Amino acid sequence: MNFLKLFQKFQSITRQISGLADRVERLQQALGRIESRQLATSNSSEIKDFEFQVFSQWGEDGIIQYLINRIPIPNKVFVEFGIGDYTESNTRFLLKNDNWSGLVIDGSFDNIKQLINSNVSWHYKLQSSCSFITKDNINSIISSNGIAGDIGILSVDIDGIDYWVWNEISCINPRIVICEYNSLFGANHAVTVPYDEKFQIGKAHYSGLYWGASIAAFTHLGKIKGYSLVGSNTAGNNIFFVRNDVLSGIKVYDPVDAYVQSKFRISRSESGQLSFLNFADGRNAIKDLDLYDVKQNSLVKANETFE
């Protein structure tokens, strides 16, 4: 078989694979719509009861559907950062199922290039930015993409200085905020990793467990910004806030009641291999590292915050 025939065969196989992937995604969407309609009749006030997964990592797709169907959102726009290549994200189902528009940000050129070359970028009004986020540049990144003021959702997940970045955001006023919290830090202490504009999870500590902020720290910041904590997902990694002026009777929690101890085991050994540490051993791995207490404005050792 000559080169031209080989190339044509390769193109044909590529098209078939692409078509299959598209059909699988359409099936995912259809199942998500069915679940959303079924859960719409539920009388539960617990957001975790509305979980289902389409493109989100866990059950965030269902929780988001629950919230947007109870909160008036005239400007159906989202901002999400830390999205990888956007195949797994908190807003992809929102984009495709509810026809929202938005901005996604990731620090990887390859991830953003892959997203720009995918059909989701021209089927929908989705803007993409390749940027390494700091508290000093986040407002300019969002504003330069034409997004400002009252929007629907902000989703924060950069596995690092998330607290400091949300604290700095002032160019948008989202009605719903989703934050990834580190359950190793417990429920009672309002702590975060100290600010470092060059923070990278793999370099901060070999275990990959030293990142982000506690549920209490995010709740403290949310109160300052005018938000109430309305719950966590059952996986114990994402929490949801609603702006106080649009709460619409949604149940509010304190950090202790909303907190969920995560069970996933994502730790790494010093050689970079998965080490599958349980919760207690994960805490032990980072116990001597510094955290910043956002209420006391002082550094503490991680083990001082463990209950």
Legacy VTK file of the C-alpha trace (Angstrom):
# vtk DataFile Version 3.0
C-alpha trace
ASCII
DATASET POLYDATA
POINTS 307 float
0.000 0.000 0.000
1.515 3.355 -1.062
1.772 6.408 1.203
-1.300 8.155 -0.245
-3.516 5.146 0.388
-2.146 4.804 3.916
-2.869 8.471 4.578
-6.414 8.173 3.217
-6.986 5.081 5.387
-5.745 6.983 8.430
-8.091 9.900 7.674
-11.021 7.522 7.349
-10.273 5.858 10.703
-9.843 9.278 12.352
-13.248 10.414 11.052
-14.872 7.230 12.329
-13.346 7.675 15.783
-14.406 11.323 15.860
-17.938 10.383 14.845
-18.118 7.711 17.531
-16.900 10.152 20.199
-19.550 12.643 19.103
-22.305 10.029 19.359
-21.121 9.016 22.840
-21.208 12.650 23.959
-24.711 13.087 22.552
-25.813 10.013 24.513
-24.229 11.482 27.676
-26.175 14.693 27.145
-29.438 12.838 26.603
-29.011 10.852 29.816
-28.177 14.067 31.656
-31.389 15.698 30.411
-33.413 12.690 31.551
-31.862 12.777 35.021
-32.404 16.529 35.268
-36.113 16.179 34.459
-36.566 13.343 36.933
-34.888 15.248 39.755
-36.889 18.402 39.020
-39.875 16.850 40.838
-37.893 16.162 44.035
-38.859 18.093 47.171
-35.439 17.682 48.815
-33.609 20.799 50.012
-30.227 19.031 50.037
-28.173 19.854 46.961
-26.335 16.532 47.169
-29.632 14.762 46.401
-29.550 16.316 42.929
-26.135 15.056 41.908
-25.533 13.506 38.526
-22.506 13.400 36.294
-22.361 14.132 32.586
-19.110 16.032 32.013
-18.283 17.016 35.585
-15.769 15.078 37.683
-18.406 13.996 40.201
-22.020 15.089 40.645
-21.590 18.794 39.974
-23.661 18.785 36.763
-26.800 17.866 38.696
-26.173 20.357 41.497
-25.672 23.146 38.979
-28.952 22.248 37.265
-30.693 22.339 40.650
-29.312 25.800 41.419
-29.908 27.458 38.046
-33.534 26.271 38.114
-34.101 27.999 41.480
-32.109 31.182 41.056
-33.040 33.940 38.598
-30.089 34.320 36.214
-30.705 36.888 33.468
-27.099 36.867 32.196
-26.377 33.226 31.396
-22.603 33.506 31.338
-19.960 31.513 33.215
-16.251 31.763 33.940
-14.365 28.556 34.765
-10.662 28.080 35.272
-8.518 25.028 35.752
-10.376 23.119 33.018
-7.708 20.899 31.462
-8.816 20.248 27.882
-12.479 20.858 28.918
-13.632 17.281 28.347
-14.225 17.092 32.114
-15.519 20.317 33.649
-18.279 21.940 35.672
-19.684 24.022 32.812
-19.580 21.846 29.672
-23.075 20.403 30.282
-24.321 23.904 31.040
-22.855 25.101 27.746
-24.281 22.265 25.656
-27.543 21.514 27.432
-28.630 25.031 28.442
-26.863 27.015 25.701
-24.973 29.276 28.087
-21.850 31.130 26.955
-18.640 31.640 28.831
-14.918 31.898 29.280
-12.597 29.034 30.233
-8.998 29.494 31.344
-6.147 27.012 31.646
-2.392 27.352 31.958
-1.583 24.633 29.411
-1.072 25.698 25.793
-1.730 22.129 24.606
-5.039 21.962 26.503
-6.289 25.251 25.086
-5.110 24.387 21.559
-7.002 21.087 21.725
-10.120 22.887 22.938
-9.933 25.581 20.242
-9.635 22.877 17.575
-12.660 20.958 18.888
-16.186 21.513 17.614
-17.388 22.806 20.999
-15.513 26.060 20.322
-17.467 26.851 17.166
-20.776 25.177 18.024
-21.146 27.459 21.040
-20.114 30.895 22.267
-17.106 29.697 24.243
-13.997 31.796 24.718
-10.689 30.221 25.745
-7.653 31.780 27.363
-4.255 30.185 27.927
-3.051 31.924 31.077
-1.219 31.066 34.279
-3.544 32.655 36.824
-2.386 34.871 39.683
-4.290 37.253 41.925
-2.678 40.122 40.024
-3.824 39.108 36.539
-7.189 37.392 37.014
-9.312 40.526 36.653
-7.533 41.617 33.478
-7.865 38.112 31.956
-11.623 38.085 32.534
-12.178 41.717 31.524
-10.085 41.440 28.362
-12.492 38.743 27.170
-15.446 41.108 27.475
-16.999 39.599 30.608
-18.016 41.878 33.460
-20.656 42.520 36.103
-23.561 40.275 37.019
-23.001 36.782 35.565
-24.329 33.320 36.360
-21.441 31.142 37.556
-17.798 31.318 38.578
-16.030 27.967 38.973
-12.618 28.041 40.687
-10.323 25.001 40.478
-6.608 25.611 40.028
-5.327 23.223 42.733
-3.389 25.924 44.509
-3.966 29.559 45.328
-7.737 29.380 44.743
-8.614 31.346 47.898
-6.354 34.245 46.992
-7.631 34.391 43.419
-11.330 34.442 44.382
-10.522 37.051 47.021
-9.106 39.302 44.304
-11.874 38.947 41.705
-13.871 42.155 41.444
-14.689 42.564 37.743
-17.569 40.072 37.885
-20.341 39.478 40.403
-21.421 35.847 39.871
-24.666 34.564 41.368
-23.196 31.092 41.970
-19.603 30.320 42.937
-18.117 26.814 42.921
-14.809 26.213 44.725
-12.699 23.112 45.153
-11.713 22.742 48.813
-9.070 20.570 50.454
-10.828 18.316 52.957
-7.497 17.334 54.558
-7.567 20.763 56.220
-10.748 19.840 58.115
-13.937 21.780 58.793
-13.111 24.164 61.636
-10.014 26.134 60.700
-10.049 28.853 58.052
-6.717 28.084 56.395
-5.171 28.151 52.945
-1.770 27.581 51.411
0.220 30.829 51.636
0.118 32.965 48.520
2.755 32.196 45.908
2.161 33.481 42.407
4.265 30.628 41.017
2.485 27.927 43.012
2.340 24.521 41.317
0.846 21.567 43.146
3.526 19.092 42.092
6.367 21.386 43.145
4.819 22.607 46.407
5.042 19.095 47.891
5.755 15.757 46.259
2.540 14.209 47.648
0.249 16.487 45.630
-1.848 16.946 48.786
-0.675 20.435 49.729
-2.902 22.856 47.868
-5.986 25.051 48.131
-7.987 26.084 51.155
-10.338 24.678 53.760
-14.121 24.833 53.603
-14.041 27.259 56.554
-11.647 29.605 54.726
-13.856 29.739 51.639
-16.965 30.271 53.782
-15.223 33.132 55.593
-14.347 34.745 52.266
-17.830 34.098 50.907
-19.399 35.989 53.815
-17.132 38.965 53.164
-18.145 38.946 49.511
-21.860 38.504 50.218
-22.336 34.766 49.638
-23.811 31.883 51.620
-22.568 28.305 51.616
-25.321 26.025 50.292
-23.494 22.688 50.482
-20.818 20.302 49.279
-20.875 17.453 46.835
-20.733 13.949 48.319
-17.172 13.410 47.050
-15.912 16.088 49.446
-14.086 18.308 46.996
-16.462 20.971 45.652
-18.565 23.478 47.587
-21.268 25.790 46.305
-22.063 29.390 47.219
-25.048 31.523 46.256
-25.098 35.318 46.359
-27.239 36.439 49.278
-29.588 38.647 47.238
-30.720 35.677 45.107
-30.783 32.853 47.683
-34.479 32.218 46.960
-34.988 30.058 50.040
-32.129 27.661 49.249
-30.863 25.928 52.393
-27.748 27.480 53.938
-25.030 25.579 55.852
-22.153 26.326 58.164
-18.806 24.733 57.247
-19.011 21.938 59.835
-22.391 20.702 58.608
-21.465 20.959 54.923
-18.024 19.395 55.249
-17.438 15.975 53.683
-14.255 14.004 54.265
-12.955 12.980 50.850
-12.191 9.324 50.137
-10.272 9.604 46.887
-6.581 8.709 47.110
-4.563 10.852 44.733
-1.283 11.089 46.659
2.109 10.562 45.052
5.337 9.108 46.395
8.631 11.016 46.240
9.365 9.151 43.006
6.109 10.428 41.504
4.125 7.188 41.645
0.595 6.951 43.043
0.899 6.021 46.720
-2.842 5.741 47.568
-2.519 7.269 51.045
-5.692 7.188 53.128
-7.009 10.337 54.810
-4.979 10.013 58.036
-1.740 9.148 56.229
-2.315 11.983 53.776
-2.540 14.419 56.672
0.610 12.986 58.159
2.482 13.594 54.903
1.808 17.358 55.023
1.599 17.921 58.788
4.778 20.028 59.042
3.942 22.378 56.152
2.818 25.993 56.578
-0.775 27.122 56.194
-2.121 30.642 56.458
-4.974 31.303 58.907
-7.129 33.901 57.125
-8.951 34.953 60.299
-5.854 35.315 62.471
-3.664 36.576 59.610
-0.821 34.332 60.675
1.043 31.208 59.636
0.340 27.889 61.367
1.594 24.376 60.843
-0.881 22.079 59.126
-0.996 19.673 62.066
-2.202 22.501 64.324
-5.410 22.635 62.297
-6.192 18.912 62.287
-9.087 17.995 64.564
LINES 1 308
307 0 1 2 3 4 5 6 7 8 9 10 11 12 13 14 15 16 17 18 19 20 21 22 23 24 25 26 27 28 29 30 31 32 33 34 35 36 37 38 39 40 41 42 43 44 45 46 47 48 49 50 51 52 53 54 55 56 57 58 59 60 61 62 63 64 65 66 67 68 69 70 71 72 73 74 75 76 77 78 79 80 81 82 83 84 85 86 87 88 89 90 91 92 93 94 95 96 97 98 99 100 101 102 103 104 105 106 107 108 109 110 111 112 113 114 115 116 117 118 119 120 121 122 123 124 125 126 127 128 129 130 131 132 133 134 135 136 137 138 139 140 141 142 143 144 145 146 147 148 149 150 151 152 153 154 155 156 157 158 159 160 161 162 163 164 165 166 167 168 169 170 171 172 173 174 175 176 177 178 179 180 181 182 183 184 185 186 187 188 189 190 191 192 193 194 195 196 197 198 199 200 201 202 203 204 205 206 207 208 209 210 211 212 213 214 215 216 217 218 219 220 221 222 223 224 225 226 227 228 229 230 231 232 233 234 235 236 237 238 239 240 241 242 243 244 245 246 247 248 249 250 251 252 253 254 255 256 257 258 259 260 261 262 263 264 265 266 267 268 269 270 271 272 273 274 275 276 277 278 279 280 281 282 283 284 285 286 287 288 289 290 291 292 293 294 295 296 297 298 299 300 301 302 303 304 305 306
